[in-house]
């Protein structure tokens, strides 16, 4: 992977779909694809779609979990009845570009009264699916959507919707998206001739993320190691930005607009790391 990462050539103006790699593990493909793009938004999309492929075997999908009440199992009001899904999801990333929607829906309750959640794959263009698309102030290349479903027929995927899909996805997404971003930063650093020491550590971080991609996304030890990688990458970003400030350009301005991406779900990551340390200490 590292040889391919260093051999990657940046393709300014290309769509993120065109830059998705076809060989290697999903994390390797995220890193190399990120190294070929000239913007963080496209790197995010490459990593996000690679994460969904790793989780559910989907290459062009949107993960539809969060509702108006949040994404906790008890907040899920979308229903699955007789193979059809009815409800509404918000903040479905890349739903407008997806072939399928992966929708978490409630199918009754278990013996303890807890909601029984299932993951249902539906076609984005299926009858009964409506999208309201919007973009954020940062990474405007990436759209999010409110998805409304009215008795939409779908395929119920195997396993528990929460334990097998929702719970591990944050970890799988973090690994893949950060691999793509590290690839992107490495491409920036190499193109502009930044210090070899910075490029060396970016390559090391990419290799660490590839290794984490082979670990159990539910394991506390994986979360602890990922916490260390993310902390290290934050320092690399600061160093990259300091070097970039000496040679500002249009891409640098775009990165300053989009760097808010790094703070998304920061609280959830801190809580995940705290729980992991508690489990390992216990």
PAGU-835568 format. One record per residue: residue number from 1; residue in three letters; chain; x, y, z of N, C-alpha, C, O in turn. Coordinates in pm, whole numbers, plus 50000, padded with zeros to 5 digits. Layout:
// PAGU-835568
NUM_ALA_A_X_Y_Z_X_Y_Z_X_Y_Z_X_Y_Z
...
//
This chain:
// PAGU-835568
1_UNK_A_50082_49880_50000_50000_50000_50000_50086_50126_50000_50054_50222_49930
2_UNK_A_50194_50128_50078_50275_50249_50088_50338_50285_49954_50349_50403_49919
3_UNK_A_50380_50184_49877_50435_50213_49745_50330_50277_49656_50359_50372_49584
4_UNK_A_50208_50225_49661_50100_50283_49583_50065_50423_49632_50031_50511_49552
5_UNK_A_50074_50444_49762_50043_50575_49819_50141_50680_49768_50102_50791_49732
6_UNK_A_50269_50645_49764_50369_50740_49717_50368_50755_49565_50414_50856_49511
7_UNK_A_50314_50655_49497_50305_50663_49351_50181_50737_49304_50170_50772_49186
8_UNK_A_50088_50762_49395_49961_50826_49358_49986_50966_49303_50066_51042_49357
9_UNK_A_49917_51000_49196_49927_51132_49136_49797_51207_49157_49689_51153_49135
10_UNK_A_49806_51330_49200_49687_51410_49226_49618_51446_49095_49682_51473_48994
11_UNK_A_49484_51446_49100_49404_51474_48980_49309_51588_49013_49193_51564_49046
12_UNK_A_49355_51713_49004_49268_51827_49038_49143_51829_48951_49149_51806_48830
13_UNK_A_49030_51858_49016_48904_51870_48943_48831_51740_48921_48716_51743_48876
14_UNK_A_48893_51626_48949_48825_51498_48931_48718_51478_49038_48731_51530_49149
15_UNK_A_48613_51406_49006_48511_51375_49105_48563_51267_49199_48654_51192_49165
16_UNK_A_48504_51261_49317_48550_51159_49412_48519_51018_49360_48593_50924_49390
17_UNK_A_48411_51003_49284_48380_50871_49229_48491_50824_49136_48525_50706_49133
18_UNK_A_48547_50918_49058_48654_50882_48964_48783_50844_49035_48868_50776_48977
19_UNK_A_48799_50888_49158_48924_50866_49229_48920_50745_49322_49022_50711_49383
20_UNK_A_48806_50679_49332_48797_50559_49415_48883_50447_49355_48876_50420_49236
21_UNK_A_48962_50385_49439_49052_50279_49395_48979_50146_49385_48874_50127_49448
22_UNK_A_49034_50054_49306_48969_49926_49284_49044_49808_49345_48991_49697_49351
23_UNK_A_49167_49830_49390_49246_49719_49443_49295_49751_49585_49310_49867_49623
24_UNK_A_49318_49644_49661_49362_49658_49799_49247_49649_49896_49131_49640_49854
25_UNK_A_49276_49651_50025_49171_49652_50126_49097_49785_50119_49142_49879_50055
26_UNK_A_48982_49790_50185_48904_49914_50182_48981_50031_50243_48968_50144_50195
27_UNK_A_49060_50007_50347_49136_50116_50409_49250_50159_50317_49278_50278_50304
28_UNK_A_49315_50063_50253_49421_50098_50158_49365_50182_50044_49427_50279_50002
29_UNK_A_49249_50143_49995_49189_50216_49883_49149_50358_49927_49159_50452_49848
30_UNK_A_49105_50371_50051_49071_50504_50103_49194_50594_50106_49188_50709_50063
31_UNK_A_49306_50542_50157_49428_50622_50169_49481_50664_50032_49516_50780_50011
32_UNK_A_49486_50569_49939_49540_50600_49807_49445_50694_49731_49490_50786_49663
33_UNK_A_49315_50670_49743_49220_50760_49680_49230_50901_49735_49221_50998_49660
34_UNK_A_49249_50913_49866_49266_51045_49927_49389_51117_49876_49388_51239_49862
35_UNK_A_49496_51042_49849_49619_51102_49800_49604_51158_49659_49686_51239_49616
36_UNK_A_49501_51116_49587_49484_51159_49448_49395_51283_49434_49390_51343_49327
37_UNK_A_49324_51321_49542_49231_51433_49531_49294_51564_49577_49398_51565_49644
38_UNK_A_49230_51675_49539_49283_51806_49577_49192_51877_49676_49202_51998_49693
39_UNK_A_49104_51802_49742_49015_51866_49840_48969_51766_49945_48950_51648_49918
40_UNK_A_48952_51818_50067_48916_51734_50181_48778_51672_50165_48756_51558_50207
41_UNK_A_48685_51745_50104_48550_51691_50088_48550_51564_50007_48479_51469_50041
42_UNK_A_48629_51560_49901_48635_51438_49820_48705_51325_49896_48667_51209_49883
43_UNK_A_48809_51360_49974_48874_51258_50056_48774_51196_50154_48772_51075_50174
44_UNK_A_48692_51283_50215_48590_51232_50307_48497_51134_50235_48469_51026_50287
45_UNK_A_48449_51172_50117_48355_51086_50044_48419_50952_50009_48354_50848_50017
46_UNK_A_48546_50955_49969_48617_50831_49936_48626_50742_50060_48602_50621_50051
47_UNK_A_48661_50800_50175_48670_50722_50298_48536_50672_50346_48525_50559_50393
48_UNK_A_48434_50756_50336_48299_50720_50383_48244_50602_50303_48192_50507_50362
49_UNK_A_48255_50608_50171_48203_50498_50090_48283_50370_50111_48228_50260_50107
50_UNK_A_48415_50384_50133_48496_50266_50163_48454_50203_50296_48454_50081_50310
51_UNK_A_48417_50287_50393_48372_50237_50523_48243_50156_50509_48228_50051_50571
52_UNK_A_48150_50206_50427_48024_50133_50406_48048_50001_50334_47979_49903_50358
53_UNK_A_48147_50000_50246_48180_49873_50180_48235_49774_50282_48201_49656_50279
54_UNK_A_48322_49823_50372_48378_49735_50474_48269_49682_50568_48274_49567_50610
55_UNK_A_48172_49768_50600_48069_49730_50697_47961_49643_50636_47921_49543_50696
56_UNK_A_47915_49679_50517_47796_49613_50462_47811_49569_50317_47713_49526_50255
57_UNK_A_47930_49579_50262_47951_49536_50125_47892_49628_50020_47873_49588_49906
58_UNK_A_47862_49754_50060_47799_49850_49969_47900_49953_49921_47969_50015_50002
59_UNK_A_47911_49972_49790_48005_50069_49737_47943_50205_49711_48014_50306_49708
60_UNK_A_47811_50211_49691_47744_50339_49667_47617_50342_49752_47507_50314_49703
61_UNK_A_47633_50377_49878_47521_50374_49971_47529_50492_50067_47632_50558_50077
62_UNK_A_47419_50516_50137_47413_50616_50243_47360_50549_50369_47266_50470_50363
63_UNK_A_47422_50582_50481_47386_50523_50610_47278_50610_50673_47304_50725_50707
64_UNK_A_47160_50557_50690_47046_50634_50738_47005_50585_50876_46930_50488_50888
65_UNK_A_47054_50652_50978_47029_50611_51116_46961_50722_51195_46853_50701_51251
66_UNK_A_47022_50840_51200_46980_50946_51289_46842_51000_51255_46809_51023_51139
67_UNK_A_46761_51019_51360_46627_51076_51345_46619_51204_51427_46718_51247_51486
68_UNK_A_46504_51264_51431_46489_51391_51503_46525_51376_51651_46572_51471_51713
69_UNK_A_46504_51256_51706_46536_51232_51847_46677_51183_51871_46715_51159_51986
70_UNK_A_46756_51166_51765_46894_51118_51779_46913_50982_51715_46835_50941_51630
71_UNK_A_47020_50912_51757_47048_50781_51699_47055_50670_51803_47098_50558_51772
72_UNK_A_47014_50699_51927_47005_50594_52029_46895_50497_51988_46795_50540_51929
73_UNK_A_46909_50368_52018_46806_50271_51978_46663_50313_52015_46570_50291_51938
74_UNK_A_46646_50373_52132_46511_50412_52173_46461_50536_52098_46342_50569_52104
75_UNK_A_46551_50603_52027_46510_50721_51949_46464_50684_51809_46410_50768_51737
76_UNK_A_46483_50559_51770_46447_50515_51635_46297_50490_51628_46245_50398_51691
77_UNK_A_46229_50573_51549_46085_50559_51531_46048_50500_51395_45934_50459_51374
78_UNK_A_46143_50497_51303_46117_50437_51172_46081_50290_51191_46147_50219_51267
79_UNK_A_45976_50244_51122_45922_50110_51144_45941_50020_51023_45935_50065_50909
80_UNK_A_45963_49893_51051_45967_49789_50950_45849_49696_50974_45843_49627_51076
81_UNK_A_45754_49695_50880_45635_49613_50893_45613_49539_50761_45596_49601_50656
82_UNK_A_45613_49407_50768_45589_49324_50649_45684_49360_50536_45644_49368_50420
83_UNK_A_45809_49383_50571_45910_49408_50469_45910_49549_50412_45982_49576_50316
84_UNK_A_45831_49639_50470_45825_49777_50420_45861_49875_50531_45827_49856_50648
85_UNK_A_45931_49981_50492_45986_50077_50587_45911_50209_50577_45889_50262_50468
86_UNK_A_45873_50262_50695_45806_50392_50702_45871_50474_50812_45885_50428_50925
87_UNK_A_45911_50597_50779_45972_50684_50878_46051_50795_50813_46037_50820_50693
88_UNK_A_46135_50861_50892_46215_50973_50841_46351_50973_50907_46363_50948_51027
89_UNK_A_46454_51001_50829_46591_51012_50877_46647_51149_50841_46606_51210_50742
90_UNK_A_46739_51197_50921_46803_51324_50890_46954_51305_50880_47010_51209_50933
91_UNK_A_47018_51400_50811_47163_51400_50796_47215_51270_50736_47312_51212_50786
92_UNK_A_47152_51224_50628_47198_51105_50555_47303_51149_50454_47270_51205_50350
93_UNK_A_47429_51125_50485_47541_51172_50404_47547_51101_50269_47539_50979_50262
94_UNK_A_47561_51181_50163_47574_51132_50026_47451_51055_49977_47461_50977_49882
95_UNK_A_47338_51076_50040_47217_51006_49997_47180_51042_49854_47124_50960_49781
96_UNK_A_47212_51164_49813_47177_51207_49678_47260_51137_49571_47220_51134_49454
97_UNK_A_47375_51080_49609_47464_51014_49512_47460_50862_49527_47530_50790_49456
98_UNK_A_47379_50813_49619_47379_50670_49651_47288_50591_49558_47190_50643_49505
99_UNK_A_47324_50465_49539_47235_50373_49469_47136_50311_49567_47022_50283_49533
100_UNK_A_47183_50290_49692_47100_50230_49795_47108_50311_49924_47207_50379_49950
101_UNK_A_47003_50301_50004_47001_50358_50137_47000_50244_50237_46923_50149_50224
102_UNK_A_47087_50253_50338_47091_50154_50445_47016_50214_50563_47068_50302_50632
103_UNK_A_46894_50166_50585_46801_50230_50678_46784_50144_50803_46750_50026_50793
104_UNK_A_46808_50203_50919_46784_50134_51046_46638_50154_51083_46589_50267_51091
105_UNK_A_46568_50043_51107_46425_50049_51138_46393_49958_51255_46461_49858_51280
106_UNK_A_46287_49995_51325_46243_49917_51441_46143_49809_51396_46047_49837_51324
107_UNK_A_46169_49687_51440_46078_49576_51410_46031_49516_51543_46079_49410_51584
108_UNK_A_45938_49584_51608_45888_49536_51735_45988_49554_51848_46079_49637_51839
109_UNK_A_45971_49476_51955_46056_49484_52073_46093_49345_52119_46025_49248_52087
110_UNK_A_46202_49336_52197_46240_49206_52251_46166_49180_52381_46080_49258_52422
111_UNK_A_46200_49069_52446_46128_49030_52569_46144_49132_52681_46059_49140_52770
112_UNK_A_46253_49210_52677_46277_49309_52781_46217_49446_52745_46233_49542_52820
113_UNK_A_46150_49452_52631_46089_49578_52590_46181_49671_52513_46143_49783_52479
114_UNK_A_46303_49624_52484_46396_49705_52405_46360_49696_52257_46315_49591_52211
115_UNK_A_46380_49804_52183_46348_49800_52040_46437_49701_51966_46558_49696_51988
116_UNK_A_46375_49622_51880_46451_49529_51796_46478_49600_51664_46386_49630_51588
117_UNK_A_46606_49627_51637_46643_49704_51520_46697_49615_51409_46769_49518_51434
118_UNK_A_46659_49649_51286_46708_49579_51168_46767_49679_51069_46728_49796_51068
119_UNK_A_46859_49633_50989_46913_49714_50881_46845_49672_50751_46845_49554_50715
120_UNK_A_46789_49770_50682_46714_49742_50560_46777_49819_50444_46800_49939_50453
121_UNK_A_46805_49748_50337_46859_49812_50217_46744_49842_50121_46669_49753_50082
122_UNK_A_46732_49970_50084_46628_50010_49990_46692_50087_49875_46796_50151_49893
123_UNK_A_46633_50080_49760_46682_50159_49648_46652_50306_49671_46543_50341_49717
124_UNK_A_46748_50391_49639_46725_50534_49658_46609_50583_49572_46535_50674_49613
125_UNK_A_46591_50524_49455_46485_50568_49365_46358_50485_49378_46271_50489_49290
126_UNK_A_46345_50409_49488_46227_50326_49507_46103_50412_49531_46114_50521_49588
127_UNK_A_45987_50365_49489_45863_50439_49517_45846_50458_49668_45862_50364_49745
128_UNK_A_45813_50581_49709_45795_50611_49850_45913_50676_49917_45905_50716_50033
129_UNK_A_46027_50689_49843_46146_50755_49898_46150_50900_49852_46140_50929_49732
130_UNK_A_46165_50993_49947_46177_51135_49917_46300_51191_49986_46323_51164_50103
131_UNK_A_46381_51269_49913_46501_51331_49968_46489_51482_49966_46446_51542_49867
132_UNK_A_46529_51545_50078_46546_51691_50084_46694_51715_50108_46745_51691_50217
133_UNK_A_46763_51764_50006_46909_51772_50006_46957_51910_50049_46899_52012_50010
134_UNK_A_47064_51913_50132_47124_52038_50176_47274_52017_50194_47321_51904_50200
135_UNK_A_47350_52128_50202_47493_52121_50227_47527_52206_50349_47451_52294_50388
136_UNK_A_47643_52177_50407_47691_52253_50523_47785_52365_50477_47819_52373_50359
137_UNK_A_47826_52449_50571_47916_52560_50538_48055_52509_50502_48128_52576_50430
138_UNK_A_48093_52391_50552_48221_52332_50517_48196_52208_50431_48086_52154_50430
139_UNK_A_48299_52164_50360_48292_52057_50260_48158_52061_50182_48083_51964_50184
140_UNK_A_48130_52172_50113_48003_52183_50042_47989_52085_49927_47879_52067_49873
141_UNK_A_48099_52019_49887_48089_51917_49783_48008_51796_49829_47961_51717_49748
142_UNK_A_47994_51782_49961_47927_51666_50019_47790_51707_50070_47778_51787_50163
143_UNK_A_47686_51651_50009_47550_51685_50049_47498_51586_50154_47542_51472_50163
144_UNK_A_47404_51636_50233_47334_51554_50331_47185_51566_50300_47142_51661_50235
145_UNK_A_47107_51471_50347_46966_51474_50310_46878_51430_50426_46916_51349_50510
146_UNK_A_46759_51487_50427_46652_51433_50509_46577_51333_50420_46533_51366_50310
147_UNK_A_46564_51212_50469_46505_51104_50390_46371_51066_50452_46363_51033_50570
148_UNK_A_46266_51072_50371_46134_51029_50415_46097_50902_50339_46112_50894_50217
149_UNK_A_46048_50804_50414_46012_50675_50354_45867_50643_50387_45825_50647_50503
150_UNK_A_45791_50612_50284_45649_50578_50301_45624_50438_50247_45608_50419_50126
151_UNK_A_45620_50339_50338_45593_50200_50300_45683_50155_50186_45636_50102_50085
152_UNK_A_45814_50176_50203_45912_50144_50099_45958_49999_50113_46001_49957_50221
153_UNK_A_45949_49923_50005_45994_49784_50006_46146_49779_50011_46214_49858_49945
154_UNK_A_46199_49686_50091_46344_49676_50102_46388_49535_50136_46306_49447_50160
155_UNK_A_46520_49516_50139_46580_49387_50173_46638_49396_50314_46722_49481_50341
156_UNK_A_46593_49310_50403_46642_49309_50540_46777_49237_50543_46787_49121_50503
157_UNK_A_46881_49307_50590_47014_49248_50595_47027_49160_50719_46959_49181_50819
158_UNK_A_47115_49061_50713_47130_48970_50828_47190_49040_50949_47264_49138_50936
159_UNK_A_47157_48988_51067_47215_49039_51190_47130_49143_51259_47022_49180_51212
160_UNK_A_47182_49191_51372_47116_49292_51452_47150_49431_51398_47266_49462_51375
161_UNK_A_47048_49513_51377_47070_49643_51317_47160_49732_51398_47236_49811_51341
162_UNK_A_47153_49722_51530_47236_49808_51615_47373_49746_51639_47475_49809_51611
163_UNK_A_47377_49623_51690_47504_49562_51728_47597_49537_51609_47719_49550_51621
164_UNK_A_47539_49502_51494_47620_49463_51379_47646_49576_51281_47733_49565_51195
165_UNK_A_47570_49686_51292_47585_49794_51194_47606_49930_51260_47710_49993_51240
166_UNK_A_47509_49975_51339_47517_50110_51395_47635_50124_51491_47713_50219_51480
167_UNK_A_47648_50031_51584_47752_50044_51687_47893_50043_51629_47974_50127_51668
168_UNK_A_47927_49950_51539_48065_49951_51487_48092_50057_51381_48208_50083_51349
169_UNK_A_47986_50118_51325_48011_50204_51210_48097_50326_51244_48181_50364_51163
170_UNK_A_48077_50387_51359_48156_50506_51392_48305_50473_51387_48384_50551_51335
171_UNK_A_48344_50357_51441_48484_50317_51440_48531_50289_51299_48637_50335_51258
172_UNK_A_48453_50212_51224_48489_50179_51085_48500_50308_51002_48593_50323_50923
173_UNK_A_48406_50399_51021_48409_50526_50948_48532_50608_50985_48599_50662_50898
174_UNK_A_48562_50617_51115_48678_50696_51158_48806_50644_51095_48889_50722_51048
175_UNK_A_48823_50512_51093_48945_50454_51036_48955_50487_50888_49061_50531_50842
176_UNK_A_48848_50467_50813_48853_50487_50669_48862_50635_50630_48940_50672_50543
177_UNK_A_48782_50719_50695_48785_50861_50660_48920_50923_50697_48973_51004_50621
178_UNK_A_48974_50887_50812_49105_50942_50848_49215_50887_50759_49311_50958_50731
179_UNK_A_49203_50764_50713_49301_50713_50617_49299_50796_50490_49404_50830_50435
180_UNK_A_49178_50829_50443_49166_50911_50322_49220_51051_50345_49286_51108_50257
181_UNK_A_49194_51109_50463_49245_51243_50493_49396_51243_50508_49463_51336_50462
182_UNK_A_49452_51139_50570_49598_51131_50581_49659_51120_50441_49762_51181_50413
183_UNK_A_49595_51041_50354_49642_51033_50216_49638_51170_50149_49731_51209_50078
184_UNK_A_49529_51243_50173_49516_51378_50117_49627_51470_50169_49691_51541_50091
185_UNK_A_49650_51469_50301_49755_51554_50358_49892_51517_50303_49975_51605_50278
186_UNK_A_49916_51387_50284_50044_51345_50229_50061_51397_50086_50170_51439_50048
187_UNK_A_49952_51395_50008_49958_51449_49873_49989_51598_49874_50068_51646_49792
188_UNK_A_49928_51671_49966_49956_51815_49981_50103_51836_50014_50171_51918_49952
189_UNK_A_50153_51761_50113_50290_51780_50160_50391_51748_50052_50491_51819_50037
190_UNK_A_50368_51642_49977_50463_51604_49873_50461_51704_49758_50567_51741_49706
191_UNK_A_50343_51748_49718_50335_51841_49606_50406_51972_49637_50464_52035_49549
192_UNK_A_50400_52014_49764_50457_52143_49802_50597_52131_49861_50656_52232_49902
193_UNK_A_50651_52012_49864_50787_51994_49910_50808_52020_50057_50911_52073_50097
194_UNK_A_50709_51984_50140_50723_52003_50284_50828_51906_50340_50876_51817_50270
195_UNK_A_50863_51926_50466_50972_51851_50528_50953_51700_50519_50842_51648_50534
196_UNK_A_51064_51630_50493_51058_51485_50485_51007_51423_50616_50935_51324_50614
197_UNK_A_51044_51484_50729_51002_51428_50858_50849_51427_50870_50793_51332_50924
198_UNK_A_50782_51530_50819_50636_51534_50821_50578_51426_50730_50484_51357_50768
199_UNK_A_50634_51412_50612_50585_51311_50518_50606_51171_50574_50521_51083_50558
200_UNK_A_50719_51149_50640_50746_51018_50701_50639_50982_50803_50590_50869_50807
201_UNK_A_50603_51079_50887_50503_51051_50991_50363_51036_50933_50282_50960_50986
202_UNK_A_50333_51107_50825_50205_51086_50758_50197_50945_50701_50094_50880_50712
203_UNK_A_50306_50899_50640_50308_50762_50587_50293_50660_50699_50223_50560_50684
204_UNK_A_50360_50685_50810_50349_50595_50926_50205_50590_50976_50154_50483_51010
205_UNK_A_50139_50705_50982_50001_50711_51029_49908_50636_50934_49816_50567_50978
206_UNK_A_49930_50650_50804_49850_50577_50707_49866_50426_50727_49768_50352_50724
207_UNK_A_49989_50382_50749_50014_50240_50772_49944_50192_50900_49891_50081_50903
208_UNK_A_49945_50274_51003_49878_50237_51129_49728_50223_51108_49667_50131_51164
209_UNK_A_49667_50311_51030_49523_50303_51004_49489_50179_50923_49387_50115_50947
210_UNK_A_49574_50144_50827_49552_50021_50750_49555_49900_50844_49472_49810_50832
211_UNK_A_49649_49898_50937_49656_49788_51033_49532_49784_51122_49480_49676_51150
212_UNK_A_49484_49900_51165_49364_49905_51250_49241_49855_51174_49149_49799_51233
213_UNK_A_49240_49875_51042_49127_49828_50963_49108_49678_50967_48999_49629_50938
214_UNK_A_49213_49604_51003_49204_49458_51012_49162_49411_51151_49141_49292_51173
215_UNK_A_49150_49505_51245_49113_49469_51383_48962_49471_51402_48888_49522_51318
216_UNK_A_48917_49415_51515_48775_49411_51550_48729_49552_51587_48778_49610_51684
217_UNK_A_48636_49607_51510_48588_49743_51534_48511_49757_51664_48483_49869_51707
218_UNK_A_48476_49646_51728_48402_49651_51854_48494_49640_51975_48450_49662_52088
219_UNK_A_48621_49606_51955_48711_49577_52066_48763_49704_52132_48804_49797_52063
220_UNK_A_48763_49710_52266_48817_49827_52336_48961_49857_52298_48999_49974_52287
221_UNK_A_49043_49754_52278_49183_49778_52242_49194_49851_52108_49282_49934_52090
222_UNK_A_49104_49819_52015_49103_49889_51887_49072_50037_51906_49134_50123_51843
223_UNK_A_48977_50066_51995_48939_50205_52021_49053_50282_52087_49073_50400_52058
224_UNK_A_49127_50216_52175_49240_50283_52240_49349_50315_52137_49402_50426_52134
225_UNK_A_49381_50217_52053_49483_50240_51951_49438_50348_51853_49518_50432_51812
226_UNK_A_49309_50347_51817_49258_50449_51725_49265_50586_51790_49295_50685_51724
227_UNK_A_49237_50593_51921_49249_50720_51992_49390_50775_51981_49409_50896_51964
228_UNK_A_49490_50688_51992_49628_50732_51979_49661_50781_51839_49731_50881_51823
229_UNK_A_49610_50710_51738_49635_50750_51599_49570_50886_51570_49631_50971_51505
230_UNK_A_49448_50905_51617_49378_51032_51592_49448_51148_51664_49456_51258_51610
231_UNK_A_49498_51124_51783_49571_51228_51855_49700_51264_51781_49736_51381_51770
232_UNK_A_49767_51162_51730_49890_51188_51655_49862_51264_51526_49937_51353_51488
233_UNK_A_49752_51228_51459_49720_51295_51332_49684_51442_51355_49708_51526_51268
234_UNK_A_49626_51473_51472_49596_51613_51503_49724_51696_51508_49726_51810_51461
235_UNK_A_49830_51639_51564_49958_51709_51566_50016_51726_51427_50077_51829_51397
236_UNK_A_49996_51626_51342_50045_51635_51205_49972_51743_51126_50032_51813_51044
237_UNK_A_49841_51757_51152_49765_51862_51085_49818_51999_51123_49833_52086_51038
238_UNK_A_49847_52019_51251_49901_52147_51296_50034_52177_51226_50059_52291_51186
239_UNK_A_50118_52076_51213_50247_52094_51145_50227_52121_50996_50297_52205_50939
240_UNK_A_50134_52051_50934_50104_52072_50793_50056_52215_50770_50100_52281_50676
241_UNK_A_49966_52263_50856_49912_52397_50840_50019_52504_50859_50018_52607_50791
242_UNK_A_50111_52480_50951_50219_52576_50973_50307_52588_50849_50348_52698_50811
243_UNK_A_50336_52475_50785_50417_52478_50663_50338_52540_50548_50394_52613_50466
244_UNK_A_50210_52509_50542_50125_52558_50434_50107_52710_50442_50091_52776_50340
245_UNK_A_50111_52764_50562_50093_52909_50580_50202_52989_50509_50182_53106_50476
246_UNK_A_50317_52926_50486_50426_52995_50417_50406_52999_50266_50468_53079_50197
247_UNK_A_50319_52911_50215_50292_52907_50071_50141_52900_50048_50093_52804_49987
248_UNK_A_50066_52999_50097_49919_52992_50087_49872_52992_49941_49935_53054_49855
249_UNK_A_49763_52922_49916_49706_52917_49782_49557_52888_49793_49503_52883_49904
250_UNK_A_49491_52868_49681_49347_52843_49681_49312_52717_49758_49212_52713_49829
251_UNK_A_49394_52613_49743_49367_52488_49815_49382_52507_49965_49307_52448_50043
252_UNK_A_49479_52587_50006_49497_52615_50148_49373_52685_50204_49327_52651_50313
253_UNK_A_49320_52781_50131_49198_52850_50175_49083_52752_50185_49003_52760_50279
254_UNK_A_49074_52662_50091_48966_52564_50092_48979_52472_50214_48880_52437_50278
255_UNK_A_49104_52433_50246_49125_52349_50363_49086_52422_50491_49024_52362_50579
256_UNK_A_49119_52549_50502_49081_52625_50621_48930_52630_50637_48879_52627_50749
257_UNK_A_48857_52638_50526_48711_52632_50531_48662_52496_50578_48566_52486_50653
258_UNK_A_48730_52390_50532_48680_52254_50553_48735_52186_50678_48687_52078_50713
259_UNK_A_48833_52245_50746_48898_52176_50857_48802_52151_50973_48832_52069_51060
260_UNK_A_48686_52219_50975_48584_52192_51078_48538_52047_51074_48483_51996_51172
261_UNK_A_48561_51981_50960_48527_51840_50947_48591_51756_51057_48533_51657_51102
262_UNK_A_48711_51796_51102_48784_51718_51202_48714_51720_51337_48735_51629_51418
263_UNK_A_48632_51820_51364_48566_51831_51494_48433_51761_51501_48375_51750_51609
264_UNK_A_48381_51713_51388_48251_51647_51387_48260_51518_51469_48353_51440_51453
265_UNK_A_48162_51498_51557_48153_51378_51642_48268_51367_51741_48300_51257_51786
266_UNK_A_48331_51479_51775_48441_51475_51870_48399_51424_52007_48472_51348_52071
267_UNK_A_48281_51464_52052_48232_51419_52183_48209_51268_52183_48244_51200_52279
268_UNK_A_48152_51216_52075_48128_51071_52066_48261_50995_52069_48269_50888_52130
269_UNK_A_48364_51048_52004_48494_50982_52006_48553_50981_52146_48608_50880_52190
270_UNK_A_48542_51092_52217_48597_51097_52353_48524_50999_52444_48586_50933_52527
271_UNK_A_48393_50990_52429_48316_50896_52512_48351_50752_52478_48361_50668_52567
272_UNK_A_48371_50724_52349_48411_50589_52308_48545_50551_52367_48563_50439_52413
273_UNK_A_48639_50645_52366_48772_50617_52421_48765_50597_52571_48833_50509_52625
274_UNK_A_48684_50677_52641_48669_50661_52786_48610_50525_52821_48655_50459_52915
275_UNK_A_48509_50482_52745_48450_50350_52769_48551_50238_52743_48554_50138_52814
276_UNK_A_48632_50256_52639_48733_50155_52608_48834_50140_52721_48870_50028_52760
277_UNK_A_48880_50255_52774_48976_50248_52884_48911_50187_53008_48975_50112_53082
278_UNK_A_48784_50218_53031_48715_50160_53146_48706_50009_53132_48725_49936_53229
279_UNK_A_48676_49962_53010_48666_49817_52987_48802_49749_53006_48810_49641_53065
280_UNK_A_48908_49811_52956_49040_49750_52968_49090_49757_53111_49159_49667_53157
281_UNK_A_49056_49863_53183_49099_49876_53322_49022_49783_53414_49074_49739_53517
282_UNK_A_48897_49753_53375_48815_49668_53458_48856_49522_53454_48794_49439_53520
//
